[in-house]
Amino acid sequence: MKSVQKNIEKLRDELHLHSYNYYVLDSPVISDYDFDIKLRDLINLENKFPEFYDENSPTNRVGGAVIKNFNSIKHDFPMYSLDNSYSKEDLEIWNDRIFKNIGDGNLEFLCELKFDGVSINLTYENGKLIKAVTRGDGVQGDDVTENIKTIRTIPLKLKGSFPNKFQIRGEIVIEKKDFLEMNKKRLIEGLDPYMNPRNTASGSLKLQDSSEVSTRPLKCFLYQIVTYEENCKTQNDYLISALDWGFNISNTYKLCNNIEDVYKYINYWELRKNDLNYEIDGIVIKVNDINYQKELGFTSKYPRWSIAYKYKAEQISTKLLSVSYQVGRTGAITPVANLEPVLLGGTYVKRASLHNEDQINKFDLHINDLVSVEKGGEIIPKIVGVDLNKRDLNSKKIKFIENCPSCFKILSRNESESHHYCLNYYNCPPQITGRIQHFISRKALDINGLGKETIELLYKGGLISNYSDLYNLKRDDLMTLERMAEKSINNIFIGLEESKKIPFERVLFALGIRYVGQTVSKKLAKEFKSIDNLMTQKLDDLLLVDEIGDRISESIIDFFKIDQNIYIINKLKELGLQFEIMEKSTQKHNILSHNIFVISGIFKNHSRDELKNIIEDNGGKVSSSISSKTNFLLGGDNIGPSKLLKVNKLGIPIISENDLIGMTNSKL
């Protein structure tokens, strides 16, 4: 039996290597016929000796698993979006900001093509693929492991020396020539052609039958390794290592010594991007040094050490047929252009945002105007111009509405704001349902089983009028709704009960206070500890909170002036939702209270997150930038010269990690 097992393992290793040579290196060393013979031999052996089953065997490339539901998986490391730039001036600002934070030094950049595909996060343990998850909302995505195993440019088993466990991120694409062949075949079969490669790749990953996925010409380019272990010092080193381990790394990336080299790379590919066999929508620029990446960190949305440069978007002309108006949950009115359908960037565009009245007046828009449309950031269609020479002299000028399109109340507009608002806060249906939909959304209370359509059905049926009413629903109420099965109803009630465990900062965000987003909610929760404390604050007290300005402070004050809001909050309190911060068991004391720290440099004994936790657990605050309010710079090796200059100028003490431990008597 040992000889059989060795033979099976030998065949698997050979087929893994031949797949790598063929699909990644494009340099096969055996014929297709010989490959098929080896694969057939392996299939026969595995069928005869099922005790030697291996989920990562090359035989699993053909698929066969049928997936009824794709489980939602939380990412170990968030999959952030990239901030976008559209000009070299934008990149100059980004470059200057980096130098301001880390100081003058040898700053290299790694530039890559921004593949227009579907983002994927792969997890490997002991050299084997164990999980593949889509990006989703960046916090969690769908488990598509069985479907990903059918993609031959993704290794099931690695070669060489690699970390015990790590994640690698990439983009699933369909090449242009393969896409044309797919559509040619569909037309012959009398089927409608696919719209574009990206959407087709995305839809392929969600097919329930993995054997069907295996017939799709999906490819994957990998570009980012994420791990707790520090195996490499630079982004470039990681890519070189990943290539050695068997990953498909595009040979189009380039290490640039400075921002001028980055511009050369951008210019080079702007001339050649249409010659590529796959779609790209720009260039990704990353700081090459991993320690610099850690020092720069992240905003709530983007990594500070990376940015996308977007090439000028494709434009096309079409006719403006009419303008309709949407009401948001805050009462903001957004005009939407209804267009004669036109193919743009691979999809048919029928609508485009006009943002506000100023945008309409800027173009002096008339009905039936021939307008130029592009996709902002190549995603959201927008009007960018009007052909005045082709305007009908009898066409009607578009005049912004005076009344709410839903409740018909007179609209209001402050001089300092660009939007019109419907002030009928409690009786305007889109505002009411919009607030409830925000309340149940994933980043707020994340109530499983409830969606936009269900909320609208419940509201129209008179079952809810605000988000606290959700907790008074009965099973019989839901049974009357269309397409509502018993399992779905059970999920809703489980979700409502689980939402009572959601921490205060997310409950505060869920209330939908205007201008109070996720980041602001965290700051307010941390500063004031409870909703009762927050409600009693005066304007001047709120303004003392870091990064909380006049507009946010006034909005908070106004929200708590409304009796109905206080009534709903009290009702939610009685139902058991979290309206005060749950102090961590690790909280020691407030020895560092009223002290603001900035952390800079590379540390020997603790990670930056560990040091941040020590400061916050002892009542201190951590800021990302130095100002006159900073009390200490917690410095490691390689503090940026600009930071050093600023703390010396302001007379701010520099302390070491050991000094911090001594100040707090913390133990790690």
C-alpha positions in Angstrom: 0.0 0.0 0.0 2.9 2.4 0.7 4.1 2.0 -2.9 0.6 2.8 -4.1 0.5 5.9 -1.9 4.0 7.0 -3.1 2.9 6.5 -6.7 -0.2 8.6 -6.2 1.8 11.4 -4.5 4.4 11.3 -7.2 1.7 11.7 -9.9 0.1 14.6 -8.0 3.5 16.4 -7.6 4.3 15.9 -11.3 0.8 17.2 -12.4 1.1 20.3 -10.1 4.5 21.1 -11.6 3.3 20.6 -15.2 0.2 22.8 -14.5 2.5 25.5 -13.2 4.8 25.2 -16.3 1.8 25.3 -18.7 -0.6 27.9 -17.1 1.8 30.2 -15.2 5.1 30.0 -17.1 3.5 29.3 -20.5 6.4 26.9 -21.0 5.1 23.3 -21.1 7.7 20.4 -21.0 5.3 17.6 -21.9 2.5 17.3 -24.5 -1.2 17.7 -23.7 -1.6 14.0 -24.5 1.1 13.0 -21.9 -0.5 15.3 -19.4 -4.0 13.7 -20.0 -2.5 10.2 -19.6 -0.9 11.1 -16.2 -4.2 12.7 -15.1 -6.2 9.6 -16.2 -3.8 7.3 -14.3 -4.2 9.5 -11.2 -8.0 9.4 -11.4 -8.0 5.7 -11.7 -5.7 5.2 -8.7 -7.7 7.7 -6.6 -11.0 5.9 -7.5 -9.4 2.5 -6.6 -7.8 3.7 -3.3 -10.1 6.4 -1.9 -8.3 6.2 1.5 -5.6 8.4 -0.1 -8.0 11.2 -0.9 -6.5 14.7 -1.0 -8.8 17.8 -1.4 -6.0 19.6 -3.2 -5.3 16.8 -5.8 -5.0 18.0 -9.4 -8.0 15.8 -10.2 -10.2 18.3 -8.3 -9.5 20.9 -11.0 -12.4 19.5 -13.0 -14.8 20.5 -10.3 -17.9 18.5 -9.4 -19.0 20.0 -6.0 -22.4 21.6 -6.0 -22.8 24.6 -3.7 -26.3 25.6 -2.6 -25.2 28.6 -0.5 -22.0 30.5 -0.3 -21.1 31.0 3.4 -20.1 34.5 4.5 -16.5 34.5 5.9 -14.9 37.4 7.9 -11.5 38.4 6.6 -8.6 38.0 9.0 -7.2 41.2 7.5 -9.7 43.7 6.0 -9.6 44.1 2.2 -9.4 47.8 1.9 -10.3 49.8 -1.1 -7.7 52.1 -2.8 -7.9 55.9 -2.8 -8.0 57.1 -6.4 -5.9 59.7 -8.2 -6.7 61.1 -11.6 -3.7 63.4 -12.3 0.0 63.7 -11.6 -0.8 66.6 -9.2 -2.9 64.1 -7.1 0.1 61.8 -7.0 2.4 64.7 -6.0 0.2 65.5 -3.1 0.1 61.8 -2.0 3.9 61.6 -2.4 4.4 64.7 -0.3 2.1 63.4 2.4 4.1 60.2 2.7 7.4 62.1 3.0 5.8 64.3 5.6 4.9 61.2 7.7 8.1 59.2 7.3 10.7 61.8 6.5 13.2 62.1 3.7 14.8 58.8 2.8 15.2 56.2 0.1 11.6 55.8 -0.7 10.9 53.2 -3.5 7.5 52.5 -5.1 6.2 49.2 -6.6 3.9 49.9 -9.6 1.5 47.3 -10.9 -1.3 47.2 -13.5 -4.7 47.5 -11.9 -6.5 44.5 -13.3 -10.2 45.0 -13.9 -11.5 41.7 -12.4 -12.8 40.2 -9.2 -10.7 40.5 -6.1 -10.0 37.2 -4.2 -8.3 36.4 -0.9 -6.6 33.0 -0.7 -5.4 31.3 2.5 -2.6 28.7 2.5 -1.5 26.4 5.3 1.5 24.2 5.1 1.7 24.9 1.4 -1.9 23.9 0.6 -4.9 26.0 -0.4 -7.5 25.8 2.3 -9.8 28.8 1.7 -10.8 31.3 -1.0 -13.0 34.2 -0.2 -14.3 37.1 -2.3 -13.7 40.7 -1.3 -17.3 41.3 -0.4 -17.6 44.6 1.5 -13.9 44.4 2.6 -14.8 43.1 6.0 -16.3 39.8 4.9 -16.9 37.9 1.7 -18.2 34.7 0.2 -16.4 31.4 0.5 -15.9 30.2 -3.1 -13.1 27.7 -2.4 -14.5 24.8 -4.5 -14.9 27.1 -7.5 -11.5 28.6 -7.1 -9.8 25.2 -7.1 -10.9 24.8 -10.8 -8.7 27.8 -11.9 -5.4 26.4 -13.1 -3.3 29.5 -12.5 -4.0 29.2 -8.8 -1.7 26.5 -7.2 -3.4 23.9 -5.0 0.0 23.0 -3.5 3.1 25.2 -3.3 6.7 24.5 -4.0 9.9 25.7 -2.3 10.1 27.3 1.2 7.1 29.3 2.3 5.5 30.5 5.5 3.4 28.0 7.5 0.3 30.2 7.1 -0.3 33.2 5.0 -2.9 34.9 2.7 -2.3 36.1 -0.8 -4.6 38.4 -2.7 -5.2 38.7 -6.4 -7.7 39.4 -9.2 -9.7 36.9 -11.2 -9.9 37.9 -14.9 -11.1 36.6 -18.3 -8.7 37.5 -21.1 -10.0 39.3 -24.1 -9.4 36.6 -26.6 -11.1 34.0 -24.3 -14.0 36.3 -23.8 -14.5 36.7 -27.6 -14.4 32.9 -28.0 -17.0 32.5 -25.2 -19.4 34.9 -27.0 -18.7 33.4 -30.4 -19.8 30.1 -29.0 -22.9 31.5 -27.3 -24.0 33.2 -30.6 -23.6 29.9 -32.5 -25.8 28.3 -29.8 -28.4 31.0 -30.2 -27.7 32.6 -26.7 -27.2 36.2 -25.8 -23.6 37.2 -25.6 -22.0 38.1 -22.2 -21.8 41.8 -21.5 -18.1 42.2 -20.4 -15.2 40.1 -19.0 -15.4 41.4 -15.5 -19.1 40.8 -14.9 -18.7 37.3 -16.5 -15.8 36.5 -14.2 -17.8 37.6 -11.2 -20.8 35.6 -12.2 -18.7 32.5 -12.9 -17.4 32.5 -9.3 -20.9 32.3 -8.0 -22.0 29.3 -10.1 -23.4 26.6 -7.9 -21.8 23.7 -9.9 -18.0 23.9 -9.8 -17.7 21.6 -12.8 -19.4 24.4 -14.8 -16.9 26.9 -13.4 -14.1 24.6 -14.6 -15.3 25.2 -18.2 -14.9 29.0 -17.8 -11.5 30.5 -19.0 -10.8 32.1 -15.6 -7.2 33.2 -14.8 -5.8 34.8 -11.6 -3.0 37.3 -11.1 -1.7 37.5 -7.6 -0.1 40.7 -6.2 -0.3 41.0 -2.4 0.8 38.7 0.5 -0.6 39.3 3.9 0.7 37.5 7.0 1.4 38.0 10.7 5.0 36.7 10.0 7.6 39.2 8.7 9.1 37.0 6.0 10.2 39.8 3.6 11.2 43.4 4.0 9.7 44.8 0.8 6.8 44.3 -1.5 9.2 43.4 -4.3 10.7 40.6 -2.2 7.3 39.2 -1.5 6.4 39.1 -5.3 9.7 37.4 -6.1 9.1 34.8 -3.3 5.5 34.2 -4.5 6.7 33.5 -8.0 9.1 30.9 -6.5 6.3 29.3 -4.6 4.3 28.8 -7.8 2.0 31.8 -8.0 1.0 33.5 -11.2 2.6 37.0 -10.9 2.3 39.3 -13.8 5.6 40.3 -15.3 4.3 43.8 -15.9 5.1 45.2 -12.4 8.1 47.5 -11.9 10.2 48.7 -8.9 10.5 52.5 -9.2 13.2 54.5 -7.3 11.2 57.8 -7.1 7.9 59.4 -8.2 9.4 60.4 -11.5 9.9 56.8 -12.3 6.3 56.2 -11.4 5.2 58.8 -14.0 7.3 57.0 -16.6 5.6 53.7 -15.8 2.1 55.4 -16.0 3.0 57.0 -19.4 4.4 53.7 -20.7 1.2 51.8 -20.1 -1.2 54.5 -21.1 0.2 54.1 -24.6 0.0 50.3 -24.5 -3.0 49.4 -22.2 -5.3 48.7 -25.2 -2.7 46.2 -26.5 -3.0 44.0 -23.4 -5.0 40.8 -23.6 -6.9 41.7 -20.4 -8.8 44.8 -19.2 -7.1 47.2 -16.8 -8.5 50.4 -15.2 -5.4 52.1 -14.0 -2.1 51.7 -12.2 -1.6 50.7 -8.5 1.4 52.4 -6.7 2.6 51.0 -3.4 5.3 52.0 -1.0 7.8 49.2 -1.4 9.2 49.0 2.2 7.0 46.9 4.5 8.1 48.8 7.6 7.1 52.1 6.0 3.7 50.5 5.1 3.2 49.7 8.8 4.2 53.2 9.9 1.9 54.8 7.4 -1.0 52.5 8.3 -4.6 52.9 7.1 -7.5 55.3 7.2 -11.0 53.9 7.9 -11.2 53.1 4.1 -7.8 53.1 2.4 -4.2 52.1 3.0 -2.1 55.3 3.3 0.8 53.6 1.6 -0.9 52.8 -1.7 -3.0 54.6 -4.3 -4.6 53.9 -7.6 -3.9 56.1 -10.6 -6.9 56.0 -13.0 -6.6 56.7 -16.7 -9.0 59.1 -18.3 -12.4 57.4 -18.5 -14.1 56.5 -21.7 -16.8 59.0 -22.8 -19.8 58.5 -25.1 -22.7 60.7 -26.2 -26.3 60.0 -25.7 -29.7 61.8 -25.3 -31.0 63.1 -22.0 -34.6 62.0 -21.9 -35.8 63.2 -18.5 -34.7 63.9 -14.9 -36.1 62.1 -11.8 -35.5 62.7 -8.1 -34.5 60.4 -5.3 -35.0 61.0 -1.6 -32.3 59.8 0.8 -32.6 58.8 4.4 -31.4 62.2 5.6 -33.9 63.9 3.3 -31.3 64.9 0.7 -32.7 65.2 -2.8 -30.6 63.7 -5.6 -31.5 64.4 -9.3 -30.9 61.5 -11.7 -30.6 61.8 -15.4 -32.6 59.2 -17.4 -30.7 58.5 -20.6 -31.2 56.9 -24.0 -29.5 53.5 -23.3 -25.9 53.5 -24.5 -23.0 50.9 -24.2 -20.2 52.4 -22.1 -17.3 50.4 -20.6 -18.9 47.1 -21.4 -22.3 47.8 -19.8 -25.5 49.6 -20.9 -25.9 53.0 -19.2 -29.5 54.2 -18.7 -29.1 56.6 -15.7 -26.5 59.0 -14.4 -26.3 61.0 -11.2 -26.6 64.8 -11.5 -25.7 65.3 -7.8 -27.6 68.5 -7.1 -29.1 71.7 -8.6 -25.7 73.3 -9.1 -24.7 70.5 -11.4 -27.8 71.0 -13.5 -27.2 74.7 -13.7 -23.5 74.2 -14.5 -24.4 72.5 -17.8 -27.6 74.5 -18.3 -29.3 71.2 -19.1 -32.3 70.9 -21.3 -34.5 67.9 -22.1 -33.3 66.0 -25.2 -29.8 67.5 -24.9 -27.0 65.4 -26.4 -24.8 64.8 -23.3 -21.3 63.3 -22.8 -21.3 60.5 -20.3 -18.4 58.8 -18.5 -18.1 56.5 -15.6 -16.6 58.4 -12.6 -13.8 56.2 -11.4 -15.0 54.0 -14.3 -17.9 52.8 -12.0 -20.6 55.4 -11.5 -21.9 57.1 -14.7 -21.9 60.9 -14.7 -22.6 63.7 -17.2 -19.5 65.6 -18.1 -20.6 67.8 -20.9 -23.3 69.0 -23.3 -23.1 69.5 -27.1 -24.8 72.9 -27.4 -24.5 72.9 -31.2 -27.0 70.1 -31.3 -29.6 71.5 -28.9 -33.1 71.8 -30.1 -34.1 75.5 -29.9 -37.5 74.5 -28.6 -36.2 72.2 -25.9 -37.3 72.8 -22.3 -34.7 73.9 -19.7 -34.6 71.6 -16.6 -35.8 73.3 -13.5 -35.1 71.8 -10.1 -38.2 70.7 -8.3 -39.6 72.7 -5.4 -41.6 69.9 -3.7 -40.5 66.5 -2.4 -41.3 63.9 -5.0 -42.6 61.5 -2.3 -44.5 63.5 0.3 -44.8 66.8 -1.7 -43.6 69.1 1.1 -41.7 72.2 0.1 -37.9 71.6 -0.1 -35.3 73.6 1.8 -31.8 74.5 1.0 -29.2 76.1 3.3 -26.8 78.6 1.6 -23.8 76.7 2.9 -25.0 73.3 1.4 -25.3 72.1 -2.2 -28.3 69.8 -1.6 -32.0 70.4 -1.2 -33.7 68.7 1.7 -37.1 67.5 2.5 -37.7 68.4 6.2 -40.7 66.1 6.6 -38.5 63.8 8.8 -41.2 61.6 10.3 -43.8 61.4 7.5 -41.7 61.1 4.3 -41.7 57.4 3.3 -38.2 57.1 1.6 -36.6 58.8 4.7 -38.4 56.5 7.1 -37.5 53.3 5.2 -34.0 54.6 4.5 -33.3 55.1 8.2 -34.5 51.6 9.0 -32.4 50.1 6.1 -29.4 52.0 7.5 -30.1 50.7 11.0 -30.1 47.0 9.8 -27.1 47.4 7.4 -24.0 45.2 7.8 -21.8 48.0 9.3 -24.5 49.0 11.7 -26.6 46.3 13.5 -26.2 43.7 10.7 -29.6 42.1 11.2 -29.6 38.8 9.3 -32.6 38.1 7.1 -33.8 41.6 6.7 -33.2 43.5 3.5 -34.4 46.6 1.6 -37.4 44.9 0.0 -38.6 43.4 3.3 -38.3 46.7 5.1 -40.4 48.4 2.4 -43.1 45.7 2.6 -43.2 45.9 6.4 -43.6 49.7 6.2 -46.2 49.6 3.5 -48.1 47.0 5.5 -48.2 49.4 8.5 -46.1 47.0 10.7 -43.2 49.4 11.3 -42.8 53.2 11.3 -39.3 53.4 12.9 -36.4 51.0 13.6 -37.5 50.3 17.2 -40.7 48.7 15.8 -38.6 45.9 14.3 -38.3 44.4 17.8 -42.1 44.3 18.2 -42.7 42.2 15.1 -44.6 38.9 15.5 -44.2 35.7 13.4 -47.7 36.1 12.1 -46.8 39.6 10.8 -44.0 38.2 8.7 -46.0 35.2 7.4 -48.3 37.5 5.5 -45.4 38.9 3.4 -44.6 37.6 -0.1 -41.8 35.0 -0.5 -41.3 34.8 3.2 -40.5 31.2 4.2 -40.3 29.9 7.8 -36.5 29.6 7.6 -36.2 33.3 6.6 -38.5 34.3 9.5 -36.4 32.3 11.9 -33.3 34.1 10.6 -34.8 37.5 11.2 -35.7 36.8 14.8 -32.3 35.3 15.5 -30.7 38.4 13.8 -32.8 40.8 16.0 -31.8 39.0 19.1 -28.1 38.9 18.1 -28.2 42.7 17.4 -28.7 43.3 21.1 -25.0 42.3 21.5 -23.7 44.8 19.0 -21.4 47.3 20.8 -22.4 50.9 21.5 -20.3 52.5 18.8 -22.1 50.6 16.1 -25.5 51.2 17.7 -24.7 54.9 17.7 -23.8 54.7 14.0 -27.0 52.8 13.3 -29.2 55.7 14.7 -28.4 57.5 11.5 -27.4 60.9 13.0 -26.5 63.1 10.1 -22.7 63.4 9.4 -22.0 60.7 12.2 -20.3 57.9 10.3 -18.4 54.9 11.5 -15.2 56.8 12.5 -17.1 59.6 14.2 -19.2 57.1 16.1 -16.1 55.3 17.4 -14.6 58.6 18.6 -17.9 59.7 20.3 -18.4 56.3 22.0 -14.9 56.3 23.3 -15.0 59.8 24.5 -18.4 59.9 26.2 -18.9 56.2 27.1 -22.7 56.2 27.0 -25.7 57.6 25.1 -26.9 59.4 28.2 -23.6 61.2 28.6 -23.5 62.1 24.9 -27.1 63.5 25.0 -26.1 66.0 27.8 -23.1 67.5 26.0 -23.1 71.1 24.9 -21.8 72.4 21.6 -18.4 73.5 23.1 -18.0 70.1 24.8 -18.4 68.2 21.5 -16.0 70.6 19.7 -13.2 69.5 22.1 -13.3 66.0 20.7 -10.5 65.4 18.2 -11.7 65.8 14.6 -15.3 66.7 15.6 -16.2 70.1 14.0 -19.1 72.5 13.9 -21.2 70.7 11.4 -21.1 67.3 13.2 -21.5 68.9 16.6 -24.6 70.9 15.6 -26.1 67.9 13.9 -25.7 65.8 17.2 -27.3 68.6 19.2 -30.2 68.9 16.8 -30.8 65.1 16.8 -31.2 65.0 20.5 -33.5 68.0 20.6 -36.2 65.9 18.9 -38.5 64.2 21.4 -39.3 61.4 19.0 -35.6 60.4 18.8 -35.3 60.3 22.5 -38.5 58.2 22.7 -37.1 55.7 20.2 -33.7 55.5 22.0 -35.4 54.9 25.4 -37.5 52.2 23.7 -34.3 50.5 22.3 -32.7 50.7 25.7 -35.6 48.8 27.3 -35.3 46.2 24.6 -31.7 45.6 25.6 -29.6 47.3 23.0 -26.1 48.5 24.0 -26.1 52.2 24.8 -22.9 52.3 26.8 -19.4 51.2 26.1 -18.5 47.9 27.6 -15.1 48.5 29.2 -12.5 46.0 28.3 -11.4 43.6 31.0 -7.9 44.6 30.0 -8.5 48.2 31.1 -6.1 48.9 33.9 -6.4 52.5 35.1 -6.4 56.0 33.8 -2.8 56.9 34.5 -2.4 58.2 30.9 -5.7 60.1 30.8 -5.4 63.6 29.2 -2.2 62.5 27.4 -2.0 62.3 23.6 0.7 60.1 22.0 2.0 59.8 18.5 3.7 56.5 17.6 6.6 56.5 15.0 9.4 54.2 14.0 10.1 50.5 14.2 10.0 48.7 17.6 11.9 45.7 18.8 9.8 44.2 21.5 6.2 45.1 20.7 4.0 45.7 17.6 2.5 49.2 17.0 -0.9 47.7 17.7 0.3 46.4 21.1 1.7 49.8 22.1 -1.5 51.5 20.9 -3.6 49.1 23.1 -1.4 49.8 26.1 -1.9 53.5 25.7 -5.6 53.3 25.2 -6.1 50.7 28.0 -4.5 53.1 30.4 -6.7 56.1 29.4 -4.4 57.7 26.8 -5.1 58.7 23.2 -3.2 57.9 20.1 -3.1 60.5 17.2 -1.6 60.1 13.7 0.0 63.5 13.5 2.0 65.8 15.8 0.6 69.0 17.0 0.8 71.4 19.9 -1.6 69.1 21.8 0.7 66.1 21.5 2.2 65.1 24.9 4.7 62.4 23.9 6.2 60.9 20.8 6.6 57.2 21.3 9.6 56.5 19.1 11.4 53.4 17.8 14.1 53.1 15.2 14.0 55.2 12.1 11.7 58.0 13.3 10.9 60.2 10.3 13.2 63.3 10.2 10.2 65.6 9.7 8.5 64.2 12.8 11.8 64.5 14.7 12.1 68.1 13.6 8.6 69.0 14.7 8.8 67.4 18.2 12.1 69.2 18.8 10.6 72.5 17.7 7.6 72.0 19.9 9.6 70.6 22.8 7.6 67.4 22.9 9.4 64.6 24.9 10.4 61.4 23.0 9.9 58.2 25.0 10.8 54.6 24.2 8.6 51.5 24.4 10.4 50.6 27.7 9.6 54.1 29.0 5.9 53.5 28.2 5.9 50.1 30.0 7.5 51.7 33.0 4.9 54.5 33.0 2.0 52.0 33.0 3.5 49.0 34.7 2.0 47.0 31.8 3.0 43.5 31.1 2.7 41.7 27.7 
